[in-house]
Amino acid sequence: MKVEVKELEGLMREVKVHLPAERVASELKNKFDEVRKNTQIDGFRKGKVPMNRIHTMHGDAVRADVSEDLIRTSYPEAVKQETLRVASYPTIIKAGYDDDGGGFSYTAKVEVYPQIDKVVYDGLEVTVEEIEVSDKDLDEFVEGLRKRFSNLSSVDREAGATDVVVADLKKLHDPSLVLSGDNFADQEIDLGNPVTVREFKEQLTGAKPGDETEIEVNYPKDYPDATFAGATVKYHCRVKQVKERILPEFDDAFARQTGQAETALELRMQIRDELKARLVQDQNRAKRSQIIGQICRQNEVPIPDGLVDEYLNNIVEDFKKRHEDTDEEEVRRSYHDVGVGTIRWNLLFNYLARQENIEVLPSDIEERIKRFADNYKMSVEQAKEALNRSGSIADIRDSILEEKVLDFLVDKAKLTTQEKQATKT
C-alpha cells in the first residue's frame, strides 16, 4: 500500500492511497466467489453458474462493493502508517480502479488535530475576592431557612408583597403550546419568591379573594423551568385565598426542628461554616476560570472545524429537546466561540498533562467512585456497575486529570486577593 499525504489549508490534509493489484484481485475474487455461491439461474444449480455469467450479471455491483470495502479497511491502515491524528471523518473526493486493472486508488480529505509542541503557562495571575461571611449574608440565609419551615395562614385582606395567593388559572393564549391543559385549580403563587415572574407579582399584589383579572406572562429566557423559558402565556386568574407566612422564631427549638443542631447558636455556626465552604468553592471556580482563559490565550492553537461542528450539533440537539421553535443558526452563532474555547482547553490540558507527567492513578479513580457511592447510598461495587453501564468511567478519569492539571497551574500562578465587593441592590 502506497500512501501520500499533502498539507492543504489549515488542518486539512489530502490523503492519496494506492492499493496493489494483488490485494485488489484477491478481494474481487473473494467477492465474486461469494456471489456465485448464492446465485441460481435456469439451467444451472445454485453455486454452479459459470463465472463469466457472474461477471456479466453482477460485475458492476461487485466492483462497487469491493471499492467500499477496500476504502473501509485500508483507510485506518493508511492513517496509522502515516501517524496522522485525524479529527474528523474522511471525505472521499476521488476513487476508482486503475485503468490498467492493476490496482485501486482513492483520495480522501480529512482534518487532523493541531501539532502542539509545548503548552506555555508563563506569568499566570489570578485575582479573587477574600473569603468573608458577613452578618448580612448569615441573616439572609437564616431568613430563608425560617421561610422554608414556615406555615401559611389564610387572611382576609389584600395580598402583600410577601404573601402567597391561591388562584384558579385558565389558559387564554399559549402560542408556544407549553401548557398541556387549559384549567389549573388552586395554584399557589408565592409573591415573595424571587423566581415568581414579574407579571404575577405586579398584578396580584393588592388582590383579594374574589378578584378576577387577565395576566399575560412573558417568561424570561433564563426561567428555571426550561419548558416555559422564553414563552408567552395569557391567563384568566380568579383569586381564591390570600395566605401569609408565619415564620418560626430562630431559637433552640427551631434548631432541633431542622435536624441540624441542638441550639440556635450551634445552627448559626454551622450555617456560617456552610456559607464559607460555598465561598471557597466559588473562589476555586474563579481561579480555574481565569487560568483556563489565560492558557487558551497564550496557546491559540487552531481547532478542527469538524470538532466545532460536532460540539454545536450536540448543543442544537439539546436545545431542540427543550424548545420546539429553536433557531438553529442563532444557537450555532451564540455557542461557536464557547465551543472553540472548550475544545482548545481540552486539547491543551491533555497535552500539558503529558508534558508535565501528570497522571491519574487507579487510587484516584477508586476514591472518586467511593465518593459517588457514598453520595447515592450504594456500595462501591454497585457504583462501579452503574458507572460502567453508563460509560462514565472514562469521564471520571478525564475529570480527575483536568482537576490535577488545574491544581498544577493554580499552584504556579500569582495570587492576588482583593476585598469583597458590596452586592448591588
PEDA-V876305 format. One record per helix or strand. SS is the DSSP state (helix for helix, strand for strand). FROM is the first residue (numbers start at 1). LEN is the number of residues. If there is no record, write none. Layout:
BEGIN
ss=SS from=FROM len=LEN
ss=SS from=FROM len=LEN
END
This chain:
BEGIN
ss=strand from=2 len=6
ss=strand from=12 len=9
ss=helix from=21 len=17
ss=helix from=51 len=31
ss=strand from=86 len=1
ss=strand from=91 len=7
ss=strand from=103 len=10
ss=strand from=125 len=5
ss=helix from=135 len=14
ss=strand from=151 len=5
ss=strand from=164 len=10
ss=strand from=183 len=8
ss=helix from=198 len=7
ss=strand from=212 len=7
ss=strand from=232 len=15
ss=helix from=252 len=7
ss=helix from=264 len=35
ss=helix from=305 len=18
ss=helix from=328 len=28
ss=helix from=362 len=14
ss=helix from=380 len=11
ss=helix from=393 len=20
ss=strand from=414 len=5
END
